[in-house]
Amino acid sequence: MRRKLKALGSLVLLFLAATIACSGGRLLSPLGENLTPVVQSATGITETSLTRVTATPLPTVEPTATPWPTSMPTKTLTPTVAPTSTPTETPTPTVAPTATPVGFCQRPSEDYARVIINGETVNCRTALMLDTAVELYGGLGDLRRVVQGSYTDALAASFGTHAGGGAVDISIRNPANPSERLFGEVEAMVLALRQAGFAAWYREPSEVYEGSAPHIHAIAIGDKELSPAAQEQLTGPHGYFRGMDGLPRDPPRPDRYGGPMICPWMLEAGYAGLRGEGE
């Protein structure tokens, strides 16, 4: 009998230990009640102070038969009228404003490292401005087809405008058919170059000197390495910002494209209020 009691006590201790580990240290019964501290009896068996409750039997109640109704009452349903939907007003579509082209009047880079385009030397500022012009143009011509670059005085007929940075001559030949010149694309090419920050003009055949090929001449506005002659093409009496064609003639000739395109960053650079002074 004592062995059975000891075994029973061991089971109780194991149960309590498992209960404490799973509940974070609180003593809980299997039903969730809080237990009072355990008491060690003289026999060595752990007991609790839970009071046993003797169950009282419930009185027996004889079921009473309920008579089944002879008829079920019927309920008349009132039809539900669906609500009339309120007409919704169709909003008037709004017309989105025309988006400014990417790169339009964008402030140029100030990177003056030298690079080669189509075998000609230019600085990075000029090359990036040409890339912007390509995005703005999107036509058949190639605005990166440079036939005379910067930092060169190889062609005396250029009046020294290419001796510094920022000056380029661009071919108007069709990249897909070099024997063809894209005269119909000239105006759009000049416009894209001006939107990208160049003073640009189309030079007709023999306009610069006898036998000179048709091309586009462009000066990167604000280039810190412009030659004095190139700077004159911007601000001199025959310059871009005076509404002239850039060629040193007497008298100067008006710009066939109507005058300069002035961007906010050009005003900050001091290119303002010049037009009209040389007219």
Long-range contacts (C-beta under 8 A, 24 or more apart in sequence): 2-43, 5-43, 5-45, 6-44, 6-45, 8-45, 9-44, 9-45, 9-46, 12-45, 12-46, 13-46, 16-46, 101-135, 101-136, 101-195, 102-135, 102-136, 103-132, 103-133, 103-135, 103-136, 103-195, 103-196, 104-136, 104-195, 105-195, 105-197, 105-261, 105-263, 105-264, 105-265, 106-132, 106-196, 106-197, 107-263, 107-265, 108-197, 108-220, 108-222, 108-265, 110-224, 112-165, 112-224, 112-225, 114-151, 117-144, 117-146, 117-149, 118-144, 118-145, 118-146, 118-147, 120-146, 120-147, 120-148, 120-149, 120-150, 120-152, 120-168, 121-149, 121-150, 121-151, 121-152, 122-146, 122-149, 122-150, 122-165, 122-168, 123-150, 123-165, 123-166, 123-223, 123-225, 125-165, 125-166, 125-220, 125-223, 126-150, 126-165, 126-166, 126-168, 126-220, 126-223, 129-196, 129-197, 129-198, 129-220, 130-168, 130-196, 132-196, 132-197, 133-192, 133-193, 133-195, 133-196, 133-198, 134-192, 136-192, 136-195, 136-196, 137-188, 137-189, 137-191, 137-192, 139-182, 139-185, 139-188, 139-189, 140-174, 140-175, 140-176, 140-182, 140-185, 141-172, 141-174, 141-175, 141-182, 141-185, 141-188, 141-189, 142-171, 142-175, 143-170, 143-189, 143-192, 143-193, 145-170, 145-171, 145-173, 145-175, 146-170, 146-171, 147-171, 147-215, 150-225, 157-208, 157-209, 157-212, 158-208, 159-229, 159-248, 160-227, 160-228, 160-229, 160-230, 161-217, 161-219, 161-227, 161-229, 161-230, 161-233, 162-227, 162-230, 163-227, 163-229, 163-230, 164-223, 164-225, 164-226, 164-227, 164-230, 165-220, 165-223, 165-224, 165-225, 165-226, 166-219, 166-220, 166-223, 166-225, 166-226, 166-230, 167-217, 167-218, 167-219, 167-220, 167-226, 167-227, 167-230, 168-217, 168-218, 168-220, 169-215, 169-216, 169-217, 169-218, 170-215, 170-216, 170-217, 170-218, 171-215, 172-202, 172-214, 172-215, 172-216, 181-214, 183-214, 186-216, 187-257, 189-216, 190-216, 190-257, 191-257, 193-218, 194-257, 194-260, 194-261, 195-261, 197-221, 197-222, 197-263, 197-265, 197-266, 199-233, 199-234, 199-239, 199-240, 199-241, 199-246, 199-260, 201-245, 201-246, 201-255, 201-256, 201-257, 202-256, 207-247, 208-247, 217-246, 219-246, 221-266, 221-269, 221-271, 222-265, 222-266, 222-269, 222-271, 234-271, 235-271, 235-274, 236-278, 237-278, 238-278, 239-274, 239-278, 241-271, 241-274, 241-275, 242-274, 242-275, 242-276, 242-277, 242-278, 242-279, 243-275, 243-276, 243-278, 243-279, 244-278, 252-278
